[in-house]
């Protein structure tokens, strides 16, 4: 059964807070460094005031630009959980659809930062077997979920059911032989993709 999930509006709040805090630290550091250099060169008080004003203006512009971008990004986020895959839709100008097959998933990790806990939201990270290009090993992330625990439980049940039907032990109970089987399946699929690409 297909299940469609959207990030909660609180995720917009979280993203705006993170963006504002990052910008504040960045421009605060730049202003502080500028004032320190100006003081060491015995600059006029007007120069110090100008540095502070420029930094404050840059911070304000950054915040005003980032708010609509964050709003559009979160508005375009959509997660679809199907029987055999999880699909993540994202992007503002460039639309990206990322399909993560359940047969490649090794685990689902529930993640909640301090700000997430304060806002009452959470994220579910999708860990795969040797397919993620990132060093973290996470192929995808379902962020900004209000019902994060129910989603996490549902995904773990789906992967357990999917792996049982395929004759693969559930995540966490996989032995060396089954890991080699998954890697062999991935290798065979890569060979098939390469063969199909070579024909074109």
N, C-alpha and C positions, 0 to 999 in steps of 0.2 A: 504494500500500500504506500502510495506516494505521500510525502509530508512536506509542506512548504513552510519555511521559517523566515522571518524577517527580524533584523536587529531592532531592539527596542529604542524608543526616542532617547532614553537615558544614555545610549551609546554616543549620541551627538554631543550631549553634555560632557561626557568623559573626554571625547576627542578635542573639544574646544578647550577644556581645562588643561589638558596635556599640551596643546599647541601654545596656549597663553603662557604657561609656566616655562616651557622651553624657550619661547621668544623673550620672556622677561629675563631669564638667566643669561641668554646670549647677548642681548642689548645692554643689560646691566653690566656684564663683564667688559663689553666694548667701551661703554661710557666710563667705567671705573679705570680701565687701562688708559683711555684718552686723557682723563683728568690727572692720572698719576704722571703721565709723560709731560703734560702741560705744566704741572706743579714743579717737576724737576727742572724744567726750562724757564721757570719764573714767568709763566704766561700771564697775560692780563685776565682779570676776573671775567671779562666779557667772553673770552675764549672758552673758559670752563663752562660758563652758562650756555654758550652756543653748542658745545659738545653734549651737554645734558639735554638740551632742547631737540637736537637732531636725533639722539638716541630714543627719546620719548616719542618723537614723530614717527621714526622707523618702526618702533614697537606697535604703535597705533595702526599704522598702515598694514603691517603684517597681520595683525589680528583681524582687521576689517576685510582683508583679502581672503584669509584662511577660513573664516566662518562660512561663507557661501560654498566654498569648495568642500569643506567637511560635510555640510548639509547635503550637497548633491551626491557625494561619495557614499554616505550612509544610506541615503534614499535609494541608491541603485544596487545596494547589497541585497542578495537573496540567496538562500540556501534551500536546496531541494534534496530530500532524503528519499531514495528509491530502494527497491528490494536488493539491487546489486551494486549500487553506487551512490556516492554523495556528490552533488554538483554545486559549485559555488559560482554565482554570477556577480561581477563587480566591474567598476570602471565608470568614468564620466564621459570622456570623448571617445576613448578606445574601450569597447566592451569586451570583457574577458569571461569566457565560460570554462571553468576547470572541472573536469570529471575525475573523481577518485574512486576507482573500483574497489569494492569491499574485499575482493579476493587478495588485494595487495596490502590491505590495512592490517597492521600488527596490534595497534592499540589506540584508544581514545583517551586523551588526557584532559582532565578538567582543570582550568586555570582561572584564578580570581586574584587580581591585584588588590592592593589596599583601597584604591579608588573604586574598583569593581564592587568590593564588599560594602563600601559606603553607599554606592548607588543601587545595590541589590541586583547587579547583573553578573554574568560570567561568560566564559568562552570555552569551547571544546576544540582542542587541537587534534588533528588526525595524523597519526604516525604510520608510516609505510615501510615496507621492507625494501630498502635499497633503491627507491624510486625518487626520493626527494633530492632536488639539486642543492638544497640548503644544508649547512653543516648540522643544524639542529635535528634533522631527520623528520621534520614535520612537513607534510605535503600540503595541508590546508588548515584553515582555522575558521570556526563558526563563532564570530565575536558578537558581543552585545546582546546576548540572549537573556531574557527574563526567566524563562523556565529551563535554565542550564542543566540542573540535576536530572530532570525528566528526559531531556534530550540526550544527555550523556548515558543514562540507563538504557534508553531506547536504542541508541547506536550500538552499545555493547551487546544487547540482546540480538540485534540484527546480525552483527558480525559473528556472534556465537552460533546462531541458527545457520547462517550462510556457510561458515566453516564446517559445521557438523554435516550439512548436506553435501558438501564437497569432500568430506572425509579428511578435513584438516583440523587438528586440535585448536581450541580457542586460544586467543592471545593470553600470554602469561603461562600457558602450559605447553608450549611448543618445544619439542625436543630437537636434537641436532638433525635427525633424519628428515623431519617435516620442514625444517628450515632449508635444507638442501633441496627438497621437493619444490618449495616456493621459488627458490633461486633458479632452479632448472626451468620452471614454468615461465619465469620472467625472461630468461635467456632465450627460450624458444619463441616467445612473443616478439622479442627484439629482432631475432633472426627473420621472422615472418614480416615484420615492418620493413626491415632492410631489403628483403626480397621484393616486396611490393613497391618500395621507393625506387629500386633499381630498374623495374619494368617501365616506370614513367620516364 
